[in-house]
Structure formats: structure tokens, C-alpha cells
Amino acid sequence: MKKFNTKYILTLVLGVALLTASCHKELLTPVPQTSISDASSFSSPTRVKSQLLSVYGAMKSGNFYGGRFLVNGEVKGDNFINELSNLVTAADVWNQNPTNSATAVINLWSQTYFTINAANLFIDGMATQTAVAATTSNQYIAEARVVRALSYLSLLQYYARPYADGAGSKPGVPLRLKGIKGTGFSDIARSSVADVYKQIIADLDYAEANLPSSYATAADNTTRAHKNTAIAIKTRVYLNMQDYGKVITEANKIVSTTAPFTAATGVAHALQTDYTKIFVTPYTTTESILSMPMSATSGDNPGTQNQLAYYFSPSSANGGVGNAEYSLNASGIIANTGWKATDSRRSFIKVAGTPAKSWLTKYAVASPYTDYVPVIRYAEVLLNLAEARVRSINTVDAQAVALLSAVRSRSDATTTYTTSNFANPTALMDAIMTERNIEFLGEGLRNNDLTRLLSTIPAKGSAPAKAAGDVGYIWPISANELALNKLMTDN
């Protein structure tokens, strides 16, 4: 009986107990065995579901969406100041000079492709399984394809030129779509950025067609992909591609035409009235379209030096729970005078230490750091739609203003925007981009919001600015990939 290489065991795990929707630990990290045969790994409904949930488990690794992906997206931008000069905790990412062998460069590449391989092995295995019915099989494949799509999107955001540079014609990343169970499959050339995006959209279109409209519990609606998840992610993808018409088409499926903006079909997504409630237990508000769940169980949280609170929170001596790795840049978004002191999002900024510095406390659970990690929220869909409307029709669009106002006023009741607040489309677009910077502070979107528009990444502290044409604007390719893949080329 053929055995899988142990390197890939995490992609073919077997739950030893019946999975239940109420237990987040069992949902996303079933207990693995040391080896599982090809035949038995898909031999029962329980085992098939366990394989699927292990795909999510790979994605929520601390080296990927469990922590580091978001951390890199923030510290590569302009809102944080490095305090400890530790290369292990992304000092080189902050300084805009990581090398091919940098911890961040190697680990993100490795874990993301590990996650892609987990998805591919699962999809391959589902082709011949008979344990679950066709509808369930298609749903499970759709969930795996959402994970694969997010993984490829993540790779493009760091290791490839933005779509706007040459309309996707520049080198992307290797497009691996079949599961690898052993050695000898490393050599594959880079697909173009456009071709990788084409695959991402194909995965998400399949997912939208085959995912359920909702699940029975709020926990599953937050931690597993459903139809609205695929739609929401497509608004992000098309925004990256600057295909604003398609952003509008997708967003209109889950955003009502007038306030209060809600999703009329599937999960009833809406802005959470109290912004601060999004980031505390149970983490399952209708705003949270997809999040990575964590628990105190060993192996079910991001692990050492990966956790969001570890990076952004001050130390316990200064009233925090972290390692005080990155303070907030006094010249960054917190300096924006339009971001009022009464805005509830300011409550996540703590001034502490000597000399006094500002810190982000959006993630506030102490070690082992079990804050859920946001992947995409409904607020992003609203702002994606607002941006797309302004960029596509180049007017002070009333709906775009209403969407912007909805996000601002739920945290700042003293501010309501109308079209009269904006002299021209540029002023409205600036306000939308500022709102994104405030709303998603610490959620990993900042670097991508700059690079997708080919904007200069501003200088911060001693770290230099990076213009779109500068070396270091995107990362070099992992040294491990270059060593193993004879067809791979560097950036």
C-alpha cells in the first residue's frame, strides 16, 4: 500500500474523533497520524471532511494567514516603526531590504506553497472518492479552491510585479495545480501575473457556484468559505487587477444599493455596529466574512514570533501583551487630523512607555495569542465598491460617498459625508484611501493598497521610501525555490 511522504502529512490528516461544528480546534486542525494510505484517507465522510479541514489548517499557519502574512503587509508599509532590529521578526522587511534567504521571504513562500499543495492533494483525492455525495464533494472542492485562490493572490502581492505594471504581462509565480507527493516535481517556470490571476478567478467562480449560501452556525459562517466569501474575495482580486467594472458587478451581489448596506442573499453580512466587537470573542459578527480561528490548544495558534499581538502590542510592563516589536509611526495614519479622537477605532491605540510611543492593541489576547485573524471583512467590500465606482466613472458618486460614510460613521458618529464634502473625484478618492488606511490598520492590507496602484511606499523612521521602479519594491524569490527549481527566475 502506497504511503505519503511525511513532508506532506499535514495535507492528509485523519481526525480521530467525530468533527463537530461547535469545536474550532477540531474544525481546522484535526489530530494527524504519521502516515495514511491513499485509499483510506478518503474512505469515509468523516475522513474526507478531516482532509478538507486540514487544508484550512495549513492556511492558518503562523507563517501564513495565522500571522506573518498580515505582519509583513503592515511593516512593509508606512504605519509602523521597528523597535528591536530583529531580522527574525521582520526588521529587514521593515527596512525594505530582505534577501532571497531572509526568514520572511523563505517562510512565506514555503508555507503558501505548502498550503497550495494541501489544496491540490485534496482536490486530486476527491476525484475518485465515493464516501460523500456529488453535491458535498463539489462543495468541499470549492472550499479548497478558495484557499488555493487566496494563496496564489498572497504570493502575487509579495513576489510579483503588480498587475498595473504591464497589465499582468510580467512574471508571476509557478502555477502548481496538481498535488505533489514526492520528489522530482520542482521544475516549473513562472506563469505570467495575468495567467495566475486567471486561475484565481476560475477557482473563485467555481467556488461561488458550488459553495453553500450559509452554514448552520455563526462559527462556520466565519471560519469556512461560503458563496459570499468567494464573492467578497473576488472584489479584492478585481480591485488588484484594476478591473473596476467587475468589482462593481461582484460587490453588487452582496451589497444593497442604499444604506444600511447589507447582503440580501446568503450570510446576512452587515457592518458591526460597534467596531471594537469585531476583534473580541466570539469573533463571529456578520461583518467577519472569513477569519482564521485560534485556540489555546498546543498547535492551534500561530506559535512563537508569529502572532499579531506579539508584534504590535506593547510589553506587559507598559500595559500590553506583546513583545513591543513595532510601535505606530507618529507620522503615519495616526497623525491624520481627520481621524478624530472620538472615533472608536482610536480606542485600539495605546500610548505607553518612556519615551511615550503609540501602540496598536487591536489584538489583545495574551500568550498563546488566540485572537482570530481577519482575512476579509464586509467593510472591505463596501470600500472596494466605493473605490471602484469612483475610479470607473470619475465623478463624485453619491453611492460611493454613502458607502464611505457608512464605514466612517459607524465608528465616528459625529461625521456623515455627503457629496458636498468633496470638490472633485480626486478628493473623494483620497478620502476612500485614507479610510482604508484607518479601517484596516494592522490587518495586512497596507502594502497591497500601495503597490496595486504603483504608489511609492513612503519612508518611515530610518527605512527609505520605495518607488514602484526601485529594487525591493517587490520581494526577491525564495532562495530555496531557486535552488530546487531549475526553471525559476529571480526578480
C-alpha positions in Angstrom: 0.0 0.0 0.0 1.5 3.3 -1.1 2.4 5.7 1.7 2.6 9.5 1.5 5.9 11.3 2.1 5.8 12.6 5.7 6.6 16.1 4.4 3.0 16.3 3.2 1.3 14.5 6.1 -0.3 17.8 7.3 -2.3 17.8 4.0 -3.7 14.3 4.6 -4.6 14.1 8.2 -7.2 11.9 9.8 -9.5 13.1 12.6 -9.6 10.6 15.4 -12.9 11.9 16.8 -16.1 13.0 15.2 -15.8 16.6 14.0 -18.4 19.0 15.4 -19.3 22.5 14.2 -19.0 23.9 17.7 -15.3 23.0 18.2 -12.9 25.3 16.4 -9.9 23.1 17.2 -11.3 20.0 15.6 -12.7 22.1 12.7 -9.4 23.3 11.4 -6.7 21.2 12.9 -7.7 17.6 13.2 -5.2 15.3 15.0 -2.8 13.8 12.4 -1.5 10.3 12.1 2.1 9.7 11.0 1.1 8.1 7.7 -2.1 7.4 5.8 -2.7 5.4 2.7 -4.1 6.9 -0.5 -7.3 4.7 -0.2 -8.1 5.1 3.5 -7.6 8.9 3.6 -10.9 9.4 1.6 -12.7 6.3 2.8 -15.5 7.8 5.0 -17.4 11.1 5.3 -15.6 11.9 8.5 -12.2 11.3 6.9 -13.0 13.3 3.8 -14.1 16.3 6.0 -11.0 15.9 8.0 -8.9 16.2 4.9 -10.7 19.4 3.9 -10.3 21.0 7.3 -6.6 20.3 7.2 -6.4 22.5 4.1 -7.7 25.4 6.2 -5.2 24.3 8.9 -2.3 24.8 6.5 -3.5 28.3 5.6 -3.8 29.4 9.2 -0.1 28.6 10.0 1.7 31.4 11.8 4.0 31.7 8.8 1.0 32.5 6.6 -2.5 33.8 7.4 -2.1 32.9 11.1 0.2 35.9 11.5 3.2 36.6 9.3 1.3 37.4 6.1 -0.5 40.3 7.9 2.6 41.4 9.8 4.6 41.7 6.5 1.8 43.7 4.9 1.9 46.2 7.7 5.6 46.6 8.4 6.5 46.8 4.7 4.2 49.8 4.6 4.5 53.1 6.4 2.5 52.9 9.6 4.9 51.1 12.0 8.4 51.7 13.4 10.7 48.8 14.1 11.9 48.8 17.7 14.1 45.8 18.2 16.1 45.4 14.9 15.5 41.6 14.9 15.8 40.0 11.5 13.7 37.1 12.7 10.8 39.4 13.3 11.0 41.2 10.0 13.4 44.0 10.6 14.7 43.6 7.1 11.1 43.7 5.7 10.6 46.9 7.5 13.9 48.3 6.2 12.9 47.3 2.6 15.9 45.1 2.1 15.1 41.4 2.6 17.3 39.0 0.6 16.5 35.7 -1.1 17.4 33.9 2.1 15.6 36.2 4.5 13.3 34.4 7.1 10.3 36.3 5.8 10.9 35.6 2.2 11.6 31.9 2.6 8.9 31.1 5.2 6.0 32.8 3.5 6.9 31.3 0.1 7.3 27.8 1.7 4.1 27.9 3.7 2.0 29.3 1.0 3.1 26.6 -1.5 2.6 24.0 1.3 -1.0 25.3 1.6 -1.5 25.2 -2.2 -0.2 21.6 -2.2 -2.6 20.7 0.6 -5.4 22.1 -1.5 -4.2 20.3 -4.7 -3.8 16.9 -2.9 -7.3 17.2 -1.5 -8.8 18.2 -4.9 -7.0 15.3 -6.6 -8.2 12.9 -4.0 -11.8 14.0 -4.3 -11.8 12.9 -8.0 -12.0 9.3 -7.1 -13.6 9.2 -3.6 -17.1 7.7 -3.2 -17.6 8.4 0.5 -19.6 11.6 0.0 -22.3 12.6 -2.5 -21.6 14.7 -5.5 -23.0 17.9 -4.1 -21.0 17.6 -0.9 -17.9 16.7 -2.9 -18.3 19.8 -5.1 -18.7 22.0 -2.0 -15.6 20.6 -0.4 -13.6 21.1 -3.6 -14.9 24.6 -3.7 -13.7 25.3 -0.2 -10.2 24.0 -1.1 -10.2 26.2 -4.3 -11.0 29.3 -2.2 -7.9 28.5 -0.1 -5.8 27.9 -3.2 -7.0 31.2 -4.7 -6.2 33.2 -1.6 -2.8 31.5 -1.5 -1.9 32.5 -5.1 -3.2 36.0 -4.5 -0.9 36.3 -1.5 2.1 35.2 -3.4 1.4 37.7 -6.2 1.2 40.5 -3.6 4.8 40.0 -2.5 6.8 38.2 -5.2 5.4 39.6 -8.5 5.1 43.0 -10.1 1.6 44.5 -9.6 -1.0 43.8 -12.3 -0.9 47.5 -13.2 2.7 47.2 -14.4 2.2 45.9 -17.9 -1.4 44.6 -17.5 -0.3 41.4 -15.9 2.4 40.6 -18.5 5.3 40.5 -16.0 6.5 37.2 -14.5 4.2 35.9 -11.8 4.8 32.7 -9.8 4.8 29.0 -10.7 1.3 27.8 -11.2 1.1 24.4 -9.5 -2.3 22.8 -9.8 -1.6 19.1 -9.1 -0.7 17.7 -5.8 3.0 16.7 -5.2 3.5 13.5 -3.1 7.2 13.1 -3.6 10.4 14.5 -5.2 11.0 15.2 -8.8 8.3 17.8 -9.5 10.1 21.0 -8.7 10.9 22.3 -12.1 8.2 24.7 -13.4 8.5 28.1 -14.9 6.8 31.2 -13.7 3.4 31.9 -15.2 2.6 35.5 -16.1 0.8 37.6 -13.5 -2.3 37.6 -15.7 -2.3 33.9 -16.0 -2.1 33.4 -12.2 -5.0 35.9 -11.8 -7.0 34.0 -14.4 -6.6 30.8 -12.3 -7.5 32.7 -9.1 -10.8 33.9 -10.8 -11.5 30.4 -12.1 -11.1 29.0 -8.6 -13.4 31.7 -7.1 -16.0 31.4 -9.8 -16.2 27.6 -9.2 -16.4 28.2 -5.5 -19.3 30.7 -5.9 -21.2 28.2 -7.9 -20.7 25.2 -5.6 -20.4 26.6 -2.0 -23.4 26.7 0.3 -25.2 30.0 0.8 -24.6 29.6 4.6 -23.8 27.2 7.3 -25.8 26.3 10.4 -23.6 28.1 12.8 -22.0 31.6 13.1 -18.7 29.9 13.7 -18.8 28.1 10.4 -20.0 31.2 8.6 -16.9 33.0 9.9 -14.2 30.3 9.5 -15.3 28.3 6.4 -15.9 29.6 2.9 -19.5 30.1 1.6 -20.8 31.8 -1.5 -20.4 35.3 -0.2 -16.8 34.6 0.8 -15.9 33.8 -2.8 -17.8 36.9 -4.0 -16.1 39.2 -1.4 -12.6 37.9 -2.3 -13.3 38.5 -6.0 -13.9 42.2 -5.2 -10.4 42.2 -3.8 -8.9 40.3 -6.8 -10.5 42.5 -9.4 -9.5 45.7 -7.5 -5.9 44.4 -7.7 -6.4 44.0 -11.4 -7.9 47.4 -11.7 -11.0 45.8 -13.4 -13.3 48.2 -11.6 -16.4 47.2 -13.6 -16.1 43.6 -12.3 -15.5 44.9 -8.8 -18.9 46.6 -9.0 -20.6 43.6 -10.5 -19.3 41.3 -7.8 -19.9 43.7 -4.9 -23.5 44.4 -6.1 -24.3 40.7 -5.4 -23.8 41.2 -1.7 -24.2 45.0 -1.1 -27.6 46.7 -1.2 -27.9 49.8 -3.3 -28.7 52.1 -0.3 -27.8 52.3 3.4 -27.8 50.5 5.7 -25.7 48.3 3.4 -26.3 44.6 3.8 -26.1 41.3 1.9 -29.6 40.3 0.8 -28.6 36.7 0.0 -26.5 34.1 1.8 -25.0 35.1 5.1 -26.6 38.4 6.1 -23.4 40.4 6.1 -23.5 43.9 7.6 -21.3 46.4 9.4 -21.0 45.5 13.1 -22.5 48.5 14.9 -19.6 48.5 17.5 -16.3 48.3 15.7 -14.5 47.0 18.8 -16.7 43.9 19.0 -15.2 42.6 15.8 -11.9 41.8 17.5 -13.1 40.1 20.6 -14.6 36.7 21.4 -16.6 35.1 19.9 -15.2 36.8 16.7 -18.3 35.8 14.7 -20.1 39.0 13.8 -21.8 39.2 10.5 -19.0 41.6 9.4 -16.4 38.9 9.6 -16.7 37.2 6.2 -13.6 34.9 6.8 -11.3 34.7 9.8 -8.7 32.2 10.9 -9.8 30.7 14.3 -7.3 30.1 17.1 -7.4 28.4 20.5 -5.1 27.8 23.4 -4.6 24.2 22.4 -1.0 23.4 21.5 -0.5 23.7 17.8 -3.8 25.6 17.3 -2.4 29.1 17.4 0.3 31.0 15.4 3.3 29.9 17.5 6.4 31.7 18.6 7.2 35.1 17.0 4.3 34.9 14.5 1.4 36.3 16.5 -0.1 39.7 15.7 -0.3 40.8 19.3 3.3 39.8 19.8 4.4 42.2 17.1 2.1 45.2 17.7 1.2 45.3 21.4 3.4 46.9 24.0 5.1 44.7 26.6 3.3 43.8 29.8 5.4 46.4 31.6 3.6 49.0 29.6 0.2 47.5 29.8 0.3 45.3 26.8 0.6 41.6 26.0 3.2 41.6 23.3 6.9 41.9 22.7 6.8 45.6 21.6 8.3 44.8 18.2 6.6 47.6 16.3 5.3 50.9 17.6 3.0 53.1 15.5 4.7 55.6 13.3 3.9 59.1 14.7 4.0 60.4 11.1 1.8 57.6 9.7 -2.0 57.3 9.6 -2.4 58.1 13.3 -1.3 61.7 12.5 -4.3 62.2 10.3 -6.2 65.1 11.8 -9.5 64.0 10.2 -9.3 60.8 12.3 -11.0 62.2 15.4 -10.1 61.3 19.0 -13.8 60.2 19.5 -13.6 57.6 16.7 -13.9 54.2 18.3 -11.0 52.9 16.2 -8.8 55.2 18.2 -9.5 53.1 21.2 -7.1 50.5 19.8 -4.2 53.0 20.1 -2.4 52.9 23.4 0.3 55.5 24.4 2.8 53.9 26.7 6.5 53.7 27.7 9.3 56.1 28.2 9.7 57.9 25.9 5.9 57.7 25.2 5.1 55.8 22.0 1.8 54.7 20.4 1.0 51.0 20.0 -1.8 49.1 18.3 -3.9 46.9 20.6 -6.5 45.6 18.1 -5.2 42.2 19.0 -5.2 42.0 22.8 -5.2 38.3 24.0 -2.1 37.4 25.9 0.1 34.4 25.1 -0.6 31.9 23.4 -2.3 34.7 21.4 -5.6 33.3 20.4 -7.1 36.4 18.6 -8.9 35.3 15.5 -7.0 36.6 12.4 -9.2 38.5 9.9 -8.9 37.5 6.3 -11.7 39.7 4.8 -14.4 41.8 6.4 -17.6 43.3 5.0 -16.2 46.8 5.5 -13.6 46.0 2.8 -16.3 45.0 0.3 -18.0 48.3 0.9 -14.8 50.3 0.4 -13.8 48.2 -2.6 -17.1 49.1 -4.2 -16.8 52.7 -3.3 -13.3 52.9 -4.8 -14.3 51.0 -8.0 -17.3 53.3 -8.6 -15.2 56.5 -8.3 -12.3 55.1 -10.4 -14.6 53.8 -13.1 -16.9 56.8 -13.6 -14.6 59.6 -12.3 -17.3 61.6 -10.6 -18.2 62.4 -7.0 -20.5 59.4 -7.0 -23.4 59.5 -4.5 -23.3 55.8 -3.7 -19.6 55.8 -3.2 -20.0 58.7 -0.7 -22.7 56.8 1.1 -20.5 53.7 1.3 -17.6 55.7 2.6 -19.9 57.5 5.1 -21.3 54.2 6.4 -17.8 52.9 7.3 -16.8 56.2 8.9 -19.9 57.0 10.8 -20.3 53.6 12.5 -17.0 54.4 14.3 -17.3 58.2 14.3 -21.0 59.2 14.9 -20.0 62.9 14.5 -19.1 62.5 10.8 -21.5 62.0 8.0 -20.3 62.6 4.4 -22.3 64.0 1.6 -21.3 64.7 -2.0 -20.9 68.4 -1.0 -17.9 67.4 1.1 -15.8 66.6 -2.0 -14.8 69.2 -4.5 -13.9 66.6 -7.2 -13.4 62.9 -7.7 -9.7 63.1 -6.6 -10.8 64.4 -3.2 -13.3 61.6 -2.8 -10.7 59.0 -3.9 -8.2 60.4 -1.3 -10.8 60.1 1.4 -11.6 56.5 0.5 -7.9 55.5 0.5 -7.5 57.3 3.9 -10.5 55.4 5.2 -9.0 52.1 4.2 -5.7 53.0 5.9 -7.6 53.7 9.2 -10.1 50.9 9.0 -7.7 48.1 8.3 -4.7 49.3 10.4 -2.9 46.1 11.5 -4.9 43.8 9.2 -2.2 43.4 6.5 -3.8 45.4 3.6 -1.5 48.4 3.7 1.4 47.2 1.5 -1.0 45.9 -1.2 -3.1 49.1 -1.2 0.1 50.9 -2.1 1.6 48.5 -4.6 -1.5 47.7 -6.6 -1.6 51.3 -7.6 2.1 51.5 -8.2 2.3 54.1 -5.4 5.6 54.9 -3.6 5.9 53.2 -0.3 6.7 56.1 2.0 9.8 56.3 4.1 9.4 55.7 7.9 12.0 56.2 10.6 15.3 55.1 9.1 13.7 53.0 6.4 13.8 54.5 2.9 10.9 55.1 0.6 10.5 52.7 -2.3 9.2 53.9 -5.6 7.5 51.4 -8.0 10.6 51.0 -10.1 13.1 50.6 -7.2 14.8 47.3 -6.3 13.0 45.9 -3.3 9.5 47.2 -4.2 8.6 43.6 -4.5 10.5 40.8 -2.8 13.2 38.5 -4.3 12.2 34.9 -4.9 12.9 32.4 -2.1 16.5 31.0 -2.2 15.0 27.5 -1.6 12.8 27.8 -4.7 15.7 29.0 -6.8 17.9 26.1 -5.6 15.3 23.4 -6.3 13.6 24.7 -9.4 15.9 24.9 -12.4 13.3 26.8 -14.4 12.8 29.5 -11.8 14.0 33.1 -12.3 14.5 35.7 -9.7 13.0 39.2 -9.5 
